[in-house]
Amino acid sequence: MLIYKIFRAQEWAALQTNGTTKGAPIDIADGYVHFSTAAQAQETAAKHFAGEDGLVLLACSASDMGDDLKWEISRGGDKFPHLYRELRLSDVLLHKPLPLFEGVHQFPDDME
């Protein structure tokens, strides 16, 4: 199963440069890296990244993260994937731009 992380361009650039990251400011504050499932990603973008352009959508394999990935109840009672270690560049299976069109982020059609 793929899980998704939305990063601002500078956060993605830092991961590419450093090879690891503790995540965005909210991840650092909460002590884990927030992810979303395909079904949750659009709401995550709307709630936490409204109007922000230049975003990057990262896809990672949930099973490859092993016991460091916990599924915990969050927004709306849904279980969200939370990574309790640094995100590694090697965790990222693919990345795509997340363009903003008329105020709405345009997600790829092929999200699993």
C-alpha positions in Angstrom: 0.0 0.0 0.0 1.3 3.4 -0.9 1.0 6.3 1.6 1.6 9.9 0.8 3.4 12.9 2.2 2.9 16.5 1.0 6.0 18.7 1.2 6.7 22.3 0.3 9.4 22.7 -2.3 12.0 23.6 0.3 11.2 20.6 2.5 11.5 18.3 -0.5 14.8 20.0 -1.5 16.1 19.5 2.0 15.3 15.8 2.0 17.1 15.4 -1.4 20.1 17.3 -0.1 20.4 15.6 3.4 19.0 12.2 2.6 16.8 12.3 5.7 14.4 14.6 7.4 12.3 14.9 10.6 9.6 16.4 8.3 7.7 19.6 8.2 7.4 21.9 11.2 4.2 20.1 12.3 5.9 16.8 12.1 8.8 18.0 14.3 6.4 19.5 16.8 4.3 16.3 17.0 7.3 13.9 17.1 6.4 11.9 14.0 6.1 12.3 10.2 2.4 12.6 9.2 1.3 10.6 6.1 -2.1 10.2 4.4 -3.6 7.4 2.5 -4.8 8.1 -1.1 -8.3 8.6 0.2 -7.1 11.1 2.9 -4.6 13.1 0.9 -6.9 15.6 -0.8 -8.5 16.6 2.5 -5.0 16.9 4.0 -4.0 19.3 1.3 -7.1 21.3 1.6 -6.9 21.5 5.4 -3.1 22.1 5.9 -1.9 23.5 2.6 -4.9 25.6 1.3 -3.7 28.0 -1.4 -0.1 26.9 -1.3 1.6 26.4 -4.6 4.8 24.6 -5.3 3.9 21.5 -3.3 5.4 18.0 -4.0 3.5 14.7 -3.4 5.7 11.9 -2.2 4.6 8.2 -2.3 6.1 5.6 0.0 5.4 2.0 0.7 3.7 1.5 4.1 5.0 -2.1 4.4 8.6 -1.0 3.8 8.5 1.2 6.9 7.9 -1.8 9.2 7.2 -1.2 12.9 8.2 2.4 12.7 4.9 3.2 11.0 1.9 3.3 13.3 -1.7 3.7 12.3 -3.4 6.1 14.7 -6.8 7.7 15.0 -6.8 11.3 14.0 -9.0 13.6 11.9 -12.6 12.5 11.8 -11.8 9.3 13.6 -9.9 7.9 10.6 -6.6 6.0 11.1 -3.7 7.9 9.7 -0.1 6.5 9.1 2.5 8.1 11.3 6.2 7.4 10.9 8.2 7.4 14.2 11.6 7.9 12.7 13.2 10.2 10.2 11.9 9.9 6.6 14.7 8.7 4.4 15.1 9.7 0.7 15.3 5.9 0.1 11.7 5.6 1.4 10.4 7.7 -1.4 9.2 5.5 -4.3 8.0 8.4 -6.4 7.4 12.1 -6.3 5.2 14.4 -8.4 4.3 18.0 -8.4 1.0 18.9 -6.7 -0.1 21.9 -8.8 -2.7 24.4 -7.7 -5.4 25.2 -10.2 -8.2 27.6 -9.3 -7.4 27.2 -5.7 -7.6 23.3 -5.7 -4.6 21.0 -5.6 -4.5 18.7 -8.6 -3.7 15.1 -7.5 -2.5 12.4 -10.0 -5.3 10.2 -11.3 -3.2 7.1 -10.6 -3.0 7.3 -6.8 -3.6 3.9 -5.2 
